[in-house]
Amino acid sequence: MHYFPISPKAMCASLWLNRSLVNALIKREVVGRYRGSLMGMAWSFFNPLLMLSIYTFVFSVVFEARWGINVDNGRANFALVLFVGLIIHGLVAECIERAPGLILSNVNYVKKVIFPLEIIPWVAFGSAMFHAFISLMVLLFAQLIICQHIPWTAIFFPFIMLPVSFAAMGAAWFLSALGVYVRDIGQITGVLSTVLLFISAVFYPISALPDEYQILIKINPLALTIELSRDSMILGKIPDLGQWAMLMAGGISFAWIGFAWFQKTRKGFADVL
């Protein structure tokens, strides 16, 4: 029986050794998503703008949500702080929602002994990261128009995204393997991503909640990541190093757990499929 390594070193080595294949599959994934549509890749730009407009109207006009930031509480500023949360949640949500069907939709790869199945979640993550990058470019452009400047602390944003990226990969590995054996998991992930949208401080600042709820929300790593991201991207604050280190340790640990689960369970994929 073939042995599949589960060490953290193997987790990183797999990506590095197969980086050319991963890049090629990501490009095919991104291009294939828009193939045949009239606007093509332009949809990757207009989709986040459309959702941003809808959410901004609902939460700033209908519910009259307000943020305690040192700028005018106009709808344009609301759009900026909201967009930061949507970018991060969108990255995680896409990985979670697609994960259960990743192996099921690539059965032909399962039958190939030499194909590194563990890179399939990387391809899904790369596709999600591409759309997150487009959204980030939209955010920076909007900041230049609305605020006439981008805080220098924005340079910390990629580092803030590292822990949540590891966590998203851990979830992708875990759910993609679990989805092979438990087909119902695909129905649950859609609900889970919606729940995360409302409990991760996307539509409100953590400080707006009563103290007892703030403690509960801060347990959610995604909420803390969004809060740190807003500090660096919008408020010009240097992220708290202690909080980031805690998130990083948790993200790497979760990624390794998901990877180990995938490697342990992949031996039975061919039998089930």
C-alpha positions as CSV (number, residue, x, y, z in Angstrom):
1,M,0.0,0.0,0.0
2,H,1.3,3.5,-0.9
3,Y,2.4,5.7,1.9
4,F,1.4,9.3,2.0
5,P,3.5,11.5,4.3
6,I,1.5,13.7,6.7
7,S,4.3,15.9,8.3
8,P,4.2,19.7,8.1
9,K,7.3,19.5,6.0
10,A,5.5,17.2,3.5
11,M,2.6,19.7,3.4
12,C,4.9,22.5,2.2
13,A,7.1,20.3,0.0
14,S,4.1,19.0,-1.9
15,L,3.2,22.6,-3.0
16,W,6.8,23.4,-3.9
17,L,7.4,20.3,-5.9
18,N,4.2,20.6,-7.8
19,R,4.2,24.4,-8.2
20,S,4.2,24.4,-12.0
21,L,1.2,22.0,-12.1
22,V,-0.6,24.0,-9.5
23,N,-0.1,27.2,-11.4
24,A,-1.3,25.6,-14.7
25,L,-4.4,24.2,-13.0
26,I,-5.2,27.5,-11.4
27,K,-5.0,29.4,-14.7
28,R,-7.3,26.8,-16.3
29,E,-9.7,27.0,-13.4
30,V,-9.9,30.8,-13.5
31,V,-10.2,31.1,-17.3
32,G,-12.6,28.1,-17.5
33,R,-15.0,29.8,-15.0
34,Y,-15.7,32.6,-17.4
35,R,-15.3,30.8,-20.7
36,G,-18.3,31.4,-23.0
37,S,-19.7,34.4,-21.1
38,L,-20.0,37.7,-23.0
39,M,-18.0,39.8,-20.5
40,G,-15.5,37.1,-19.7
41,M,-13.0,37.9,-17.0
42,A,-14.7,41.3,-16.4
43,W,-17.2,39.4,-14.2
44,S,-14.4,38.9,-11.6
45,F,-14.4,42.7,-11.3
46,F,-18.2,43.4,-11.5
47,N,-19.4,40.7,-9.2
48,P,-17.8,42.1,-6.0
49,L,-18.9,45.6,-6.9
50,L,-22.5,44.4,-7.3
51,M,-22.5,42.6,-4.0
52,L,-20.8,45.5,-2.3
53,S,-23.4,47.9,-3.5
54,I,-26.3,45.7,-2.3
55,Y,-24.8,45.2,1.2
56,T,-23.8,48.8,1.5
57,F,-27.4,49.9,0.8
58,V,-29.0,47.4,3.1
59,F,-26.8,47.9,6.1
60,S,-26.0,51.7,5.8
61,V,-29.5,52.8,4.6
62,V,-32.0,50.3,5.7
63,F,-30.4,49.3,9.0
64,E,-28.4,52.5,9.4
65,A,-25.3,50.8,10.7
66,R,-22.6,53.1,11.9
67,W,-18.9,52.6,12.5
68,G,-16.7,54.3,15.2
69,I,-14.0,55.5,12.9
70,N,-12.3,58.9,12.6
71,V,-13.9,59.7,9.3
72,D,-17.4,60.8,8.3
73,N,-19.8,58.0,8.6
74,G,-20.9,58.3,5.0
75,R,-22.0,55.5,2.8
76,A,-18.7,55.6,0.8
77,N,-16.7,55.0,4.0
78,F,-19.1,52.3,5.1
79,A,-18.4,50.6,1.7
80,L,-14.7,50.6,2.4
81,V,-14.8,49.0,5.8
82,L,-17.5,46.6,4.6
83,F,-15.5,45.6,1.6
84,V,-12.5,44.6,3.7
85,G,-14.6,42.1,5.6
86,L,-16.3,40.8,2.4
87,I,-12.9,40.2,0.7
88,I,-11.7,38.0,3.6
89,H,-15.0,36.2,4.1
90,G,-15.3,35.6,0.4
91,L,-11.9,33.9,0.3
92,V,-12.7,31.5,3.1
93,A,-16.3,31.0,2.0
94,E,-15.3,30.0,-1.5
95,C,-12.8,27.4,-0.2
96,I,-15.3,26.0,2.3
97,E,-18.2,25.8,-0.2
98,R,-16.2,24.2,-3.0
99,A,-14.2,21.8,-0.8
100,P,-16.7,18.9,-0.5
101,G,-16.9,18.5,-4.2
102,L,-13.3,18.9,-5.2
103,I,-12.4,15.2,-5.2
104,L,-15.8,14.1,-6.4
105,S,-15.5,16.3,-9.5
106,N,-11.9,15.0,-10.2
107,V,-12.5,11.3,-10.1
108,N,-10.2,10.8,-13.1
109,Y,-7.3,12.1,-11.0
110,V,-8.1,9.7,-8.2
111,K,-7.5,6.7,-10.5
112,K,-4.0,8.0,-11.4
113,V,-1.6,6.7,-8.7
114,I,1.1,9.2,-9.6
115,F,-1.2,12.3,-9.4
116,P,-0.7,14.4,-6.3
117,L,-4.3,14.7,-5.1
118,E,-3.3,16.9,-2.2
119,I,-2.7,19.8,-4.6
120,I,-6.4,19.9,-5.7
121,P,-7.4,22.1,-2.7
122,W,-4.5,24.4,-3.5
123,V,-6.0,24.9,-7.0
124,A,-9.3,25.9,-5.5
125,F,-7.6,28.2,-3.0
126,G,-5.5,29.8,-5.8
127,S,-8.7,30.5,-7.7
128,A,-10.3,32.1,-4.7
129,M,-7.1,34.1,-4.0
130,F,-7.3,35.4,-7.6
131,H,-10.8,36.8,-7.0
132,A,-9.7,38.2,-3.6
133,F,-6.8,40.0,-5.3
134,I,-9.1,41.6,-7.9
135,S,-11.4,42.7,-5.0
136,L,-8.4,44.1,-3.2
137,M,-7.4,46.2,-6.3
138,V,-11.0,47.5,-6.4
139,L,-10.7,48.5,-2.7
140,L,-7.4,50.3,-3.1
141,F,-8.7,52.2,-6.1
142,A,-11.9,53.2,-4.2
143,Q,-9.7,54.4,-1.3
144,L,-7.7,56.6,-3.6
145,I,-10.9,58.1,-4.9
146,I,-12.8,58.5,-1.6
147,C,-10.0,59.2,0.9
148,Q,-7.3,60.4,-1.5
149,H,-4.7,58.2,0.2
150,I,-3.9,54.7,1.3
151,P,-2.5,54.2,4.8
152,W,1.1,53.0,4.8
153,T,0.0,50.3,7.2
154,A,-1.7,48.6,4.3
155,I,1.6,46.9,3.7
156,F,0.7,44.6,6.6
157,F,-2.4,43.3,4.9
158,P,-0.7,40.3,3.1
159,F,0.8,39.2,6.4
160,I,-2.5,39.5,8.1
161,M,-4.0,37.2,5.4
162,L,-1.4,34.5,6.0
163,P,-3.1,32.9,9.0
164,V,-6.6,32.9,7.4
165,S,-5.0,31.4,4.2
166,F,-3.6,28.5,6.2
167,A,-6.9,28.0,7.9
168,A,-8.8,28.0,4.6
169,M,-6.4,25.4,3.2
170,G,-6.9,23.3,6.3
171,A,-10.6,23.4,5.9
172,A,-10.3,22.7,2.2
173,W,-8.2,19.5,2.8
174,F,-10.5,18.3,5.6
175,L,-13.8,18.9,3.9
176,S,-12.6,17.7,0.5
177,A,-11.7,14.3,2.0
178,L,-14.8,14.2,4.2
179,G,-17.0,15.0,1.2
180,V,-15.9,11.8,-0.5
181,Y,-17.4,9.7,2.4
182,V,-20.2,11.9,3.6
183,R,-21.9,13.4,0.5
184,D,-24.3,15.5,2.7
185,I,-21.4,17.7,3.9
186,G,-21.8,19.7,0.7
187,Q,-25.3,20.9,1.9
188,I,-23.9,22.0,5.2
189,T,-21.0,24.1,4.0
190,G,-23.3,26.6,2.3
191,V,-25.1,27.2,5.5
192,L,-21.8,27.4,7.4
193,S,-20.4,30.1,5.1
194,T,-23.6,32.2,5.6
195,V,-23.3,31.8,9.4
196,L,-19.7,32.9,9.2
197,L,-20.8,36.0,7.3
198,F,-22.9,37.2,10.3
199,I,-20.7,36.1,13.2
200,S,-17.4,37.3,11.8
201,A,-18.0,41.1,12.3
202,V,-18.3,41.7,8.5
203,F,-21.3,44.0,8.9
204,Y,-20.4,45.6,12.2
205,P,-17.3,46.5,14.3
206,I,-16.7,44.2,17.3
207,S,-16.6,47.3,19.5
208,A,-20.3,47.9,18.8
209,L,-21.3,44.7,20.6
210,P,-21.9,44.4,24.4
211,D,-18.8,43.3,26.3
212,E,-20.0,39.7,26.8
213,Y,-20.6,39.2,23.1
214,Q,-17.3,40.8,22.2
215,I,-15.5,38.0,24.0
216,L,-17.5,35.4,22.1
217,I,-16.9,37.0,18.7
218,K,-13.1,37.3,19.3
219,I,-13.0,33.6,19.7
220,N,-13.7,33.4,16.0
221,P,-10.3,33.8,14.2
222,L,-12.0,35.1,11.1
223,A,-13.6,38.0,13.0
224,L,-10.2,38.9,14.6
225,T,-8.5,38.7,11.2
226,I,-11.1,41.1,9.7
227,E,-10.7,43.5,12.6
228,L,-6.9,43.5,12.2
229,S,-7.3,44.0,8.4
230,R,-9.5,47.0,8.9
231,D,-7.0,48.5,11.3
232,S,-4.2,48.3,8.7
233,M,-6.2,49.0,5.5
234,I,-8.6,51.7,6.7
235,L,-7.6,53.1,10.1
236,G,-3.9,53.2,9.6
237,K,-3.1,51.2,12.7
238,I,-0.2,48.8,13.1
239,P,-1.7,45.3,13.7
240,D,-1.3,43.8,17.2
241,L,1.7,41.4,16.9
242,G,0.5,39.2,19.7
243,Q,-2.9,38.7,18.1
244,W,-1.3,38.0,14.7
245,A,1.1,35.5,16.2
246,M,-1.7,33.7,17.9
247,L,-3.7,33.6,14.6
248,M,-0.6,32.4,12.7
249,A,0.0,29.5,15.1
250,G,-3.6,28.5,15.0
251,G,-3.8,28.7,11.2
252,I,-0.7,26.6,10.6
253,S,-1.9,24.0,13.1
254,F,-5.3,23.8,11.5
255,A,-3.7,23.5,8.0
256,W,-1.6,20.7,9.2
257,I,-4.5,18.9,10.8
258,G,-6.5,19.2,7.6
259,F,-3.6,18.0,5.5
260,A,-3.0,15.0,7.8
261,W,-6.6,14.0,7.7
262,F,-6.6,14.2,3.8
263,Q,-3.5,12.1,3.6
264,K,-4.8,9.5,6.0
265,T,-8.2,9.1,4.3
266,R,-7.1,9.4,0.6
267,K,-6.2,5.7,0.6
268,G,-9.9,4.8,0.4
269,F,-11.0,7.4,-2.2
270,A,-10.7,5.0,-5.1
271,D,-12.8,2.3,-3.3
272,V,-15.6,4.8,-2.5
273,L,-15.6,6.5,-5.9
